[in-house]
Amino acid sequence: MALLPLGRKSILDVGARDGHFSRLFTGRFETVVALDLIQPGWDYPGVETVQGDITKLEFPDRAFDCVFCAEVLEHIPDLHSACRELQRVCRHDLVIGVPFRQDLRFGRTTCRSCRAVNPPWGHVNSFTLQRLQSLFPDCAVKHVSYVGETRAATNPVSAFLMDVAGNPWGVYNQKEPCLRCGQPIARPPARRGVLSRACSFAAHRINQMQLRLASPHANWIHVLFEKR
């Protein structure tokens, strides 16, 4: 919220989910539009809810003074189309919030329905400030904020061993379904075979050694872009 400039009249909240930010925006903006893949079912005074696809927004060019998009772009396979659309409908300011330098091999899950290996939380994109700048060429960085701290990372050997083991310690509390078959990500069975246990143990020990040398970095990056 602190990144949002004052004196603007309209804002588009892309990926509004439960409407937490949309409701806060009504204190600053005359027009608040909340968009999600399925039209939000809640009804907050001063907020218009719409169904839409971030890669094909049905708004004219420069339709909103501000565009807000947090915890969305890491889930979008067609990332370049999504970023192009966010720029297109933005008149002045664009606020983006995404995970920072996330290692998508760490915390992977294995679907029990189709055996596909899934990235954690359904995240298919990883970001640095430089990558974000390249994704929004029509905008200039006005302010950057980093949030949290993590050392979470892995390496090719440990990631391979975890895949062989069936990724028993992945983020199985996620709500996102399997990216291949669409089924819910279910926890693996408590009892595992010798190969699974041996591979996961070796992967864990390798990661422990790596973490002793890893430098911490922020969990999230929030960027205020200004339309050129």
N, C-alpha and C positions, 0 to 999 in steps of 0.2 A: 504493500500500500504506500509506503514511503517513497517508492520510485515514481509513483504517478504524479505528473505535473498538475498544478492547479490551473483553473481558468478554462478548462475544456468543457464541452457540452455533451458529447456522446461517447459511449464506449461499448465495444463488443467483447463479451467474455466467452472465449472459445474453449469448449470442454468444461462447461459450468458445473457438471456433477450435481452436488447437493445444493448449490446456489450460495455457498458461504460468501464468496467474494462478490457475487452479483448483488447480494443484499447490502454489503458494505458500500458498493459503488453508488447506491442511490443517494448517499449523503454528499456526493461530490458531483454527480452528473445528472443532467436533466433527462437524458435518454440512456437506458441500460438494456442491452439485448443479450440474453443468455442462450448460447447455442451448444447443442450436443448431438451425437449421432442419433439418439432417441430423444424426442422433445421432452424436456424436464417436466415432471408431473407436479412439481410444487408451484405455489402461487404466492409470490411476494409483491407487495405494493410497489409500483414503480419499475417493475422488471417485466420485459416482454420475453417470453420463451419461444424458441424456434428449433426445429429439427434441421440439421445440415451436416455436410461433409466438408471437413477442413481443406480437402484437396480440390473442391469445386464449390466455393462459397457463392450463394445466390444473392449477392449484393453488388451494387455498382461500384466503380472505382472510387476510392477516397470517400467511402460512405460514412466512416466513423472517425471522429477526432483521435480516439485512442483504441488500440486493440490490445487485449490482454490474453495471454496464452501460457498457462502454467501446468506442468505435469501432463503434457499432451504429446509433444513432438518426439519424445523417446519411444512412443508406441506406434508411430506412423511409418509404414514401409515406404510410401511414396513421399519421402521427406521434401524433396525439391519442389514438388507441386504444392505441398502444404505451405511452405515458406513463401513461395511466390504469391499465393492467394492472400496470406496475411499481410504482405507488403501492399498488395493491390488495393485492398479495402481500407487501408490505413491512410489517414490524412496528415497526422502530425506525429503521434507517439506510439511506439510498439514495445510492450513489456513481455519478455520471454523468461520463463523459469524452467530449467531442465537439470537433470543430474550432471555433475561435473566429473569428467574423466572416469566414468564408470567402466570397470572391467566387466564386460558382459559374460565372461566365462565363469565368474565367481558367483556361486549360489544357483547354478543351473538346476533344472528339474528334468526328470524323465517321465513322460506321459505313460500311465499304465494301460491306456487304451490302444495307442498306436506305437508306443516306444520311441516317439520323437523326443529329441533333446530340445528343451526350451530355455531361452534366456530368462534371467530373474525378472519377476514382475511383468513379463511380457514386453520388456524393453528391447527394441531392435536397433536403437541408435545410441551412440555415445558422443559426448560433446566436449569441446574446449572452447575458449573464447575465440580463438582463431577460426575454428570451424563455424561458429555462429556468425561471425563477421562475413565469412564467405557465402553463407546461406542467405544473407540479407544485403545484397550489394547496393540496393537503393536506399539504405539507411546508414546513419553514422552512430557509433556508440557514444552515448551521452553519460551513462553511469553504469557501474558494475558492482554487484554485491555478491559476496560469497557466504554460504551458510553451512554450519556444521563442520565436522572433521571425520575422516575415515582413513584407514590403511588397507581396506578391503581390495585385494588383488590376487591374481594367481599367475600361472605360467603354463606353457603348452603341455609339459609332462604331467603336472598335477591335474590339469583339466581333462587330459586324455584318460588318466587313471580313474577319475571321478565318473566319467562317462561309462567306462567299462563296469564300474561298480553300481551303475544305475542312479548316480547322483543322490545318495541317501540323505544328504544334509542340505539339500536345496531349499529354496523359499516356498515350501508347500502350503504356507498360509496365505498365499496370494489369491486374489479373486479372479485374475485373468485366466482364461481357459487356454488349452493347448493351441498353439499357433497353427498346427497342421490339421488336427481333426475337430477342434472346437469343443472337445469334452473338458469337464473340470479337471484340474490338476490334483490328483489324489496322492496321498502319502504312500510311500513304498511299504511293503510288509515289514513288520518289526523283526521277523526272523529272516536272515539273509545267509546266502551260501558262503563257503570259504573264500572263493575268488572275490566276491563283492567285498567282504570284510577286509581281505588282504589289500586290495587295490585302494579302498577308501582310507585305510590306515596309512599306507605309503603316501597317498596324495596329501593327507592331513599333515604328515611330518614334513614333507617338502614345503608346503605352504607356511608352516611354522617357521622354518629356516628363512624363507623369503621375507616374511613379515618383520623379522628382526632387523632387516636392512632397508625396508621400505620407508619412504618419507610420507608423512600424513599429508592429505590434501582435502579440500573442501568437499562436502557432500553435494551441494547444489550451487548453481550459478544463476543469478537473476540479472538480466541486462535490460536497461532502458535504451531503446534505439530511437533516433529522431529521423523522420523521413526527410530525405534530401530535397 
